[in-house]
Amino acid sequence: MNCPICGNSTVPALRPFCSKRCADRDLARWFNGSYAVPSTDPEDIDTLEEALEEAAREEQRPEKPH
């Protein structure tokens, strides 16, 4: 098996990577969204807008006494 980042042979302790550096590069790609699949479904945008509007309304409501 080859490392998915650089193509070198993998190290059993770090499989599927060849080094800690490649494992960290892969993790960084997850963190920055490189592996995300963008949605083209318009319903997703509508749902997000509705959720944001509801959250804004919730923030504006006075707190209920306990």
JOVEN-V546646 format. One record per pair of residues at least 12 apart in sequence whose C-alpha atoms are under 6 Angstrom apart, sorted by sequence separation. I is the first residue (numbers start at 0). J is the second residue. If there is no record, write none. Layout:
i | j
I | J
I | J
This chain:
i | j
2 | 15
2 | 16
2 | 17
